[in-house]
Amino acid sequence: MDTATLREFTARFATAEEIDNWDKHVTANPNGGNMLQSDAYAAVKDGNGWLVRRLVLETAEYSSYNLLLEKKFPVLGRLWYLIKGPDASAIDDIKPMLGSIAALARGQKMNVFSIKIEPDIVASSEATAQLAAAGLMKAPNIQSNDSTALLDISAPANEVLRSISSRARNAVRRAEREGCEVLPAEPGEDSYRKLYALMQDTVNAKGAMPLRSYEYYSRFWHEFCSRGQGHFFFVYEDGAPSVGAFVINYGSKATYKDGGSTQNRKQYGDSHLVQWAAIQRMQDLGCVEYDFCGTPPAARIKDKTHPLFGMGLFKTSFTKTVTDFVGCYDLVLGPIRYKLWLKGAERVFRRLETMRTGGQFY
């Protein structure tokens, strides 16, 4: 789009009717929304260190519904975080969208010093240049799927199976041949405890990032499951769960959000079969894309020193391509306060929050 013909946007907070039908609006966004902008995720974050606001960006051609997470700090004022947003039909829309959000913050005298965004725009040198030209500052990425493996599951199941690597396909077929069975599980304390234990096993064995608390995950799983958007899958070995996965269907997108397994398992291909069972269930629910939710960046996918190397190896056996998104950028509204934020305030507040709650800042 030519800069002379940039769309004009207005920003406002959602009405009661829009909040009541939030998921319907978000999944009608230009990119189909994101499960981290959902009503379920709003319920997880609200009061859990954040105030949740719901933002509507409007132009003549379309509306974009986005979750806005807010934290308030002494001296600095408010930080606004558009998690996985704004959802824009083109990168050219980001600048006028942010202009309208900044105008809303000023108009309501909300003392916002920075607006953090992470739109689902695929990374490229052109995208980086455009975001810099829009006055945005690159910030460290937050979400695990800013680099991820995406699988197109819009074709019939047999065609999708043929599209994955021969290694993954052979693993699925061998597990099926050897009688491995994937069992869906009802949501509730029993499933939550089983999956959390498997996740702990994986973290302890692989030395990956520490888990959030059980309370956080159980709330997360409950909120998605209670809306019919969360699904558990398990494989058992010697009567005990050996592989588990939690997968979300949100609009036309599926996300493999959480998973874990015991070590030194006897059944070959069990973890591949769990994913294949989940993919077929997501197809039944109308999903056309499956997000494996987190790999090393494309440039480091073969780097054995990357903490996600093992996960990346597994996930890219289903889809070779790693998609890198642009990640986090900040729009600075209070330059002096933002400089304080960068020079140590963020680090201090993050440490204080972890000490106070035992949880993660973002």
Order of alpha helices (4+ residues) and beta strands (2+ residues): beta-alpha-alpha-alpha-beta-beta-beta-alpha-beta-alpha-beta-beta-alpha-alpha-beta-alpha-alpha-beta-beta-beta-alpha-beta-alpha-beta-beta-alpha-alpha
